[in-house]
Amino acid sequence: MKKFMTIWAGELISNIGSGMTAFALLVYVYQLTGSVTWVSIVTLLAYLPTILLNPIGGILADRFDRRFMMICGDLLSALGLLYILISIQTGHIGIVPIVIGVTINSVFVSMLDPSYRATVTDLLTEEEYAKASGLVQMACNAKYLISPAIAGVILGFSDIRVILIIDISTFFVTVFAVASVRRNIQKVKPRQGKFNFFKEFKEGMQYIVKDKGVTDLVILMAFMCFFIGCVQTLMIPMVLPIGSVKTVGFVESISAIGMVIGSVVISINGIKKQYSKILVVGLIVCGCFMALIGTSTNMSFIVITCILFFTSLPFVNTCADVLVRVSIPNEVQGRVWGLISLLTQIGCVIAYATCGIFADNVFEPMMQGKGVLADSIGKVIGTGEGRGIGLMLIIAGVLMVVVALVLGNKKSIREIEVINCEHEYKNVKE
């Protein structure tokens, strides 16, 4: 557990830096262009290369030293941020350097994530999976809890260059933490023989397809990623018209307290059974509060509903993580996690690619003073800038509840727990 905690601490610091950059870049792009569409495009480019290349990163994680893969991913991903920093410093202010730099960063992050996920299985026992998942989510959530507030304060007296320098520095902290774990992270013996990407890609896919429960779970999580992608893309453009950059940063940070609450509860107590039921309930709660976020322009109400929304996310993620992890052999988990990341985050890609377009061209115009819905829905949730986005979040929240009830209750997902989780739990007790 000590070795895992060392790596976890490094990732925590790195995630804080990455979250600061993500917040600063989205604010910078929105202020530069005034377009939700460009915010969506930059968000899409920040994730799409990682999503598409995750299967390759997963295959490499099963063949090579996972510690080495994590170090390479961290160092090389910093090149994209360095390019943005140099471009701004030399006066090349515009959207193009950001697009290029974000894409470079995302390409090399794909080497990191599958190795990091597979490391949980390498270093920990089965009874520690749920707690470790809570810790991993806590580190990931730091970018939402701490980073926006810090970035908002820094942007109040400086500019994005300071944030980029801080983020680049955090990568070296992570590299040192991973390198300090002397033992080769990968317990399983690296695969020998000629490297055949398509063969190993197919093998990884077979482990997903042959288990109906895992297949249905991946589909369910793809829908969840779509709805989460809507929130990620639309929150800043919705809140920025009613608050300053500093205010928006603090709102995002305070709202993310919910993720820390959920992650801390899980990391302390763990979840030992009823994963499928908790998964469905968590998704329903997420959907309800997502819809409520879009109903008001009152900052306090937005913060409260966001906190409650984010509190339920760690329970959803942990249950899905455990249900998949107990179904897949360790020796193929690298490529399987890479493929699962690709398949589930297709939902995010669709959200990033479409939310901005629909917001700018459909929903926002309908909710302006003389818009089509101004005299109907507008009387309930208000009109003006950001209210079309609010309506989008309401619709997304309702759809999330429907998806949870329809897909989450499928027998195949419940059987994963009966066949695998209860069996593992009995083994631990014995």
Summary of the structure (lengths in Angstrom):
residues: 430
radius of gyration: 21.2
end to end distance: 21.3
largest distance: 68.3
contacts: 1643
relative contact order: 0.15
helix: 83%
strand: 0%
